[in-house]
Amino acid sequence: MRTVFALFLVASFGMAADEKTKPLLSEKQLGEGRLLLFDGETTFGWKVTGEVTVEKGVLTLAPEAIVEWPFTLGPGNVFLKFPDLGTDSFKVEVGGSTIEIRNPKGETISGTSLGDGTRSVGKLTITAPKDKPISLTAVQFRPQGAASIFNGKDLKGWKKFEGEAKRELSEFTVTDDKELKVTNGPGDLRTEAKYADFALQFECKTNGAALNSGVFFRSVADEYQFGYECQIQNGFKDNDRTKPTDFGTGAIYRRIAARKVVPNDREWFSVTVMARGPNIATWVNGYPVVSWLDDRAKDDSPRKGLRTAAGHLSIQGHDKTTDILFRNLRIADWK
């Protein structure tokens, strides 16, 4: 079975003129697991060569300019949208293969076969032609091949941390609505399976103001919350979402803060974590909040250095105020 990587080219968002600059994904797109690679505001997350600008939600590459996503993407789909091409062709490189796109307005290219279903798709690179600029209003990615890691009925496939009474206070239960409910703390619920490179997606709801939790990954076996942590904490300071409290939701705790607190407490929000070697990126409600290269020396402990070895995922019960719901937990294992 071969991996399929599709490029969908659409002329416009199909929204009112005053909405075209908004980078937010629709509820349907969020439900599909789509992510913004271009946030509609900046070149955040991209490696840029040449002159690249962003204005009013439009990403423009000057002649011969290049934008490259910094790490290889697993199986999935990329969606590109254009306001007005301004040229008749340009190149997109995916996994070492070059696709030349001609007159893309209204055109759809799909079914480009890359890999054999077990290897990653590769890097995404967009190159402007030598003589003309190109403009895009959207670059989105939707991971595929994810498997559910929570069945909505019981905790099969998960194991509660045991061995220290003071760290066994959390309750992990399944609600009638097939949600994983975490109350009290501290405590830790971990997967029996281990993952190294992956795309993890889940939905979360905090039933209180600025509650604290997190999802750990590449965790060291038999140790308590001993991995990288994707933080869950929706508080922010001075009524400014760019000033997160305690690193903020989507942060890699104690390593890099979220650049913006996207979600609200007491509302469902989605989180995506991608780990590929030393590269770690996160999205909240499809919006990119972290793109981080762990350039520390390798170490078995992620607290001391770069850890790329497979490890458990685990959900944190932080303290006695913890009251958090999780649902639709799924992961694409990018072995």
C-alpha positions as CSV (number, residue, x, y, z in Angstrom):
1,M,0.0,0.0,0.0
2,R,1.5,3.4,-1.0
3,T,1.3,6.6,0.8
4,V,-0.7,9.3,-1.0
5,F,0.2,12.9,-0.6
6,A,-2.3,15.2,-2.3
7,L,-2.1,18.9,-3.2
8,F,-5.4,20.6,-3.4
9,L,-5.3,24.0,-5.1
10,V,-8.3,26.3,-4.6
11,A,-8.8,29.8,-5.9
12,S,-10.2,31.4,-2.8
13,F,-11.6,30.8,0.7
14,G,-15.2,31.4,-0.6
15,M,-15.8,33.9,2.2
16,A,-16.8,37.6,2.3
17,A,-14.0,40.0,1.4
18,D,-13.5,41.2,4.9
19,E,-12.9,37.7,6.1
20,K,-10.3,36.6,3.6
21,T,-7.4,37.6,5.8
22,K,-8.5,35.5,8.7
23,P,-6.4,32.4,9.1
24,L,-8.8,30.5,11.3
25,L,-10.0,27.1,10.3
26,S,-13.6,26.2,10.1
27,E,-15.2,23.8,12.5
28,K,-15.3,21.2,9.8
29,Q,-11.6,21.6,9.0
30,L,-10.7,21.4,12.6
31,G,-12.7,18.2,12.9
32,E,-10.6,16.8,10.0
33,G,-7.4,17.6,11.9
34,R,-6.2,20.3,9.6
35,L,-3.3,22.6,10.7
36,L,-2.2,26.0,9.5
37,L,1.4,25.8,8.2
38,F,1.0,29.5,7.2
39,D,-0.7,31.4,10.1
40,G,-1.9,34.2,7.9
41,E,0.2,36.7,9.8
42,T,3.9,35.8,9.7
43,T,6.4,33.2,8.3
44,F,6.5,31.5,11.7
45,G,7.8,28.0,11.5
46,W,9.3,28.3,8.0
47,K,12.9,28.4,6.8
48,V,13.0,31.4,4.4
49,T,15.4,32.1,1.6
50,G,15.2,35.3,-0.3
51,E,12.5,38.0,0.0
52,V,9.2,36.7,1.5
53,T,6.6,39.0,2.9
54,V,3.2,38.7,4.6
55,E,0.5,41.4,4.1
56,K,-3.2,41.2,4.8
57,G,-3.2,37.4,5.1
58,V,-1.2,36.9,1.9
59,L,2.2,35.2,1.7
60,T,4.2,36.5,-1.2
61,L,7.5,35.0,-2.5
62,A,9.6,37.3,-4.6
63,P,11.3,35.7,-7.7
64,E,13.5,32.8,-6.7
65,A,12.5,33.0,-3.0
66,I,12.0,29.7,-1.1
67,V,10.0,28.7,2.0
68,E,10.7,25.3,3.5
69,W,9.0,23.5,6.4
70,P,11.8,22.6,8.7
71,F,11.2,18.9,9.2
72,T,9.8,16.0,7.3
73,L,6.1,15.5,7.4
74,G,4.4,12.1,7.7
75,P,1.6,10.8,5.5
76,G,-1.0,13.5,4.9
77,N,-2.4,16.1,2.6
78,V,-1.2,19.7,1.9
79,F,-3.7,22.3,0.9
80,L,-2.6,25.4,-1.0
81,K,-4.8,28.4,-1.8
82,F,-4.2,31.4,-4.0
83,P,-5.8,34.9,-4.3
84,D,-4.4,35.6,-7.7
85,L,-1.4,33.5,-8.9
86,G,0.5,36.3,-10.7
87,T,2.5,33.7,-12.7
88,D,1.7,30.7,-14.7
89,S,3.9,28.1,-12.9
90,F,5.9,27.4,-9.8
91,K,7.4,24.4,-8.1
92,V,6.5,22.5,-4.9
93,E,9.0,19.9,-3.7
94,V,7.7,17.1,-1.5
95,G,9.9,14.3,-0.3
96,G,12.5,14.9,-3.0
97,S,10.0,14.9,-5.8
98,T,9.3,18.2,-7.7
99,I,5.8,19.0,-8.8
100,E,5.4,21.9,-11.3
101,I,2.1,23.6,-10.9
102,R,0.8,25.4,-13.9
103,N,-2.2,27.8,-14.0
104,P,-3.4,26.5,-10.7
105,K,-6.5,28.7,-10.3
106,G,-9.4,26.3,-9.9
107,E,-7.2,23.3,-10.7
108,T,-6.9,20.3,-8.4
109,I,-3.9,18.0,-8.3
110,S,-4.3,14.8,-6.3
111,G,-3.1,11.2,-6.0
112,T,0.6,12.0,-6.2
113,S,2.1,8.8,-4.9
114,L,5.1,9.2,-2.6
115,G,6.7,6.5,-0.3
116,D,5.5,3.0,0.4
117,G,3.1,3.7,3.3
118,T,5.8,3.1,5.9
119,R,8.2,6.1,5.3
120,S,7.5,9.8,5.8
121,V,6.3,11.9,3.0
122,G,9.2,14.3,3.3
123,K,9.8,18.0,3.4
124,L,7.5,20.6,1.9
125,T,9.3,23.3,-0.2
126,I,7.7,26.1,-2.2
127,T,9.9,27.9,-4.8
128,A,8.9,31.0,-6.7
129,P,9.9,31.1,-10.4
130,K,13.0,33.1,-11.6
131,D,11.1,35.9,-13.2
132,K,7.8,36.4,-11.2
133,P,6.5,36.3,-7.6
134,I,3.8,34.0,-6.3
135,S,1.3,34.6,-3.6
136,L,-0.6,32.2,-1.4
137,T,-3.5,32.7,1.1
138,A,-3.2,29.4,2.8
139,V,-0.8,26.5,3.3
140,Q,-2.4,23.7,5.4
141,F,-1.5,20.2,6.4
142,R,-3.8,17.3,7.5
143,P,-2.0,14.3,9.0
144,Q,-3.3,10.9,8.0
145,G,-2.9,7.4,9.2
146,A,-3.7,8.1,12.8
147,A,-5.0,5.4,15.1
148,S,-7.2,6.0,18.2
149,I,-5.5,5.5,21.5
150,F,-8.6,5.9,23.7
151,N,-11.7,3.8,23.0
152,G,-14.2,5.9,25.0
153,K,-15.3,2.9,27.0
154,D,-12.5,2.1,29.4
155,L,-8.8,2.6,30.0
156,K,-7.6,-0.3,27.9
157,G,-4.1,0.5,26.6
158,W,-3.4,2.8,29.4
159,K,-1.8,2.3,32.9
160,K,-2.0,4.5,36.0
161,F,1.4,5.4,37.6
162,E,1.9,3.5,40.8
163,G,4.6,3.2,43.4
164,E,4.4,6.5,45.2
165,A,1.3,7.2,47.2
166,K,1.7,11.0,47.0
167,R,1.7,10.7,43.1
168,E,-1.4,8.5,42.9
169,L,-4.1,11.0,43.9
170,S,-5.6,11.6,40.4
171,E,-8.8,9.9,39.3
172,F,-8.9,8.8,35.6
173,T,-12.5,7.9,34.6
174,V,-14.6,7.5,31.4
175,T,-17.8,9.6,31.2
176,D,-21.1,8.6,29.7
177,D,-20.1,10.9,26.8
178,K,-17.0,8.7,26.1
179,E,-14.6,11.3,27.4
180,L,-11.6,10.7,29.6
181,K,-12.0,12.7,32.8
182,V,-9.1,13.7,35.0
183,T,-9.7,15.0,38.5
184,N,-7.6,15.7,41.5
185,G,-3.8,15.2,41.6
186,P,-1.0,14.7,41.3
187,G,-1.2,11.6,39.1
188,D,-0.2,10.2,35.8
189,L,-1.9,8.0,33.2
190,R,0.4,6.6,30.5
191,T,0.0,4.6,27.3
192,E,1.3,1.1,27.2
193,A,2.6,1.7,23.7
194,K,5.7,3.9,23.1
195,Y,6.3,6.4,20.3
196,A,9.4,8.3,19.1
197,D,8.3,10.3,15.9
198,F,4.6,10.9,15.6
199,A,1.7,13.3,15.1
200,L,-0.6,13.3,18.1
201,Q,-4.0,15.0,18.0
202,F,-6.6,15.3,20.8
203,E,-9.3,17.6,22.1
204,C,-9.4,19.0,25.6
205,K,-11.7,21.0,27.9
206,T,-10.7,22.6,31.2
207,N,-13.6,22.8,33.7
208,G,-12.2,25.8,35.6
209,A,-10.1,28.9,35.2
210,A,-6.4,28.5,34.3
211,L,-6.3,24.8,35.3
212,N,-3.0,23.1,34.8
213,S,-2.3,19.8,33.0
214,G,-0.2,18.4,30.2
215,V,0.6,15.6,27.9
216,F,4.1,14.1,28.2
217,F,5.8,12.3,25.4
218,R,9.0,10.3,24.8
219,S,8.8,9.6,28.5
220,V,11.4,7.5,30.3
221,A,9.9,4.2,31.3
222,D,8.9,3.6,34.9
223,E,9.6,7.3,35.8
224,Y,7.0,9.8,36.9
225,Q,6.2,12.4,34.3
226,F,9.7,12.2,32.9
227,G,9.4,13.3,29.3
228,Y,8.8,16.4,27.1
229,E,5.6,18.0,28.2
230,C,3.0,19.7,26.0
231,Q,1.6,22.2,28.5
232,I,-2.1,22.8,29.1
233,Q,-2.7,26.1,30.8
234,N,-5.0,28.7,29.3
235,G,-4.1,31.6,31.5
236,F,-2.4,34.8,30.3
237,K,-1.3,38.1,31.8
238,D,-2.3,41.7,31.3
239,N,-5.2,40.7,29.1
240,D,-2.6,39.9,26.5
241,R,-2.7,36.4,24.9
242,T,1.0,36.7,23.9
243,K,1.9,36.7,27.6
244,P,1.0,33.1,28.7
245,T,0.9,32.1,32.3
246,D,3.3,29.2,33.1
247,F,4.3,28.8,29.4
248,G,0.8,28.5,28.0
249,T,-1.2,25.8,26.2
250,G,0.9,24.2,23.5
251,A,4.2,25.1,25.1
252,I,6.9,22.6,25.6
253,Y,7.1,23.2,29.3
254,R,10.3,24.7,30.7
255,R,11.7,24.7,27.2
256,I,9.8,27.1,25.0
257,A,6.6,29.1,25.7
258,A,3.5,29.2,23.5
259,R,3.7,32.4,21.4
260,K,0.0,32.9,21.9
261,V,-2.7,31.5,24.2
262,V,-5.3,30.4,21.7
263,P,-8.0,28.5,23.6
264,N,-10.5,29.5,26.3
265,D,-11.2,27.7,29.5
266,R,-14.5,25.7,29.7
267,E,-14.5,25.3,25.9
268,W,-13.3,22.3,23.8
269,F,-10.1,23.0,21.9
270,S,-7.8,20.8,19.8
271,V,-4.1,20.2,20.3
272,T,-1.6,18.7,17.8
273,V,1.9,17.7,18.7
274,M,4.4,16.6,16.1
275,A,7.8,15.2,16.9
276,R,10.4,14.4,14.3
277,G,13.9,13.8,15.6
278,P,15.0,17.1,17.3
279,N,12.1,19.0,15.8
280,I,9.0,19.5,17.8
281,A,6.0,21.6,16.8
282,T,2.5,22.2,18.3
283,W,-0.8,23.6,17.2
284,V,-3.8,24.7,19.2
285,N,-7.1,24.9,17.3
286,G,-5.0,24.4,14.2
287,Y,-2.9,27.5,14.9
288,P,0.9,27.0,15.2
289,V,2.1,28.0,18.6
290,V,5.5,26.3,18.9
291,S,8.2,25.3,16.4
292,W,11.3,24.2,18.3
293,L,14.6,22.6,17.4
294,D,16.0,20.8,20.5
295,D,19.7,21.4,19.7
296,R,20.9,20.2,23.1
297,A,23.4,17.3,23.2
298,K,21.7,13.9,23.2
299,D,20.8,12.5,26.6
300,D,18.5,9.7,27.9
301,S,16.8,12.3,30.0
302,P,14.8,15.0,28.1
303,R,15.3,17.2,31.2
304,K,19.0,17.3,30.4
305,G,19.2,17.0,26.7
306,L,17.8,15.8,23.4
307,R,15.8,12.6,23.7
308,T,14.7,11.0,20.4
309,A,14.0,7.5,21.8
310,A,10.5,6.1,21.9
311,G,8.6,6.6,25.1
312,H,5.2,6.5,26.6
313,L,2.6,9.3,26.3
314,S,1.1,10.3,29.6
315,I,-1.7,12.6,30.8
316,Q,-1.0,14.7,33.9
317,G,-3.2,15.1,36.9
318,H,-1.6,18.3,38.2
319,D,-3.1,19.0,41.6
320,K,-6.3,18.9,43.7
321,T,-8.0,21.5,41.4
322,T,-7.6,19.4,38.3
323,D,-10.8,18.9,36.4
324,I,-10.1,18.3,32.7
325,L,-11.7,16.3,29.9
326,F,-10.0,14.6,26.9
327,R,-11.5,13.0,23.8
328,N,-10.6,11.9,20.3
329,L,-7.1,11.0,21.2
330,R,-5.3,9.6,18.2
331,I,-1.7,9.3,16.9
332,A,0.0,8.7,13.6
333,D,3.2,6.7,14.4
334,W,5.9,8.1,12.1
335,K,8.4,5.2,12.5
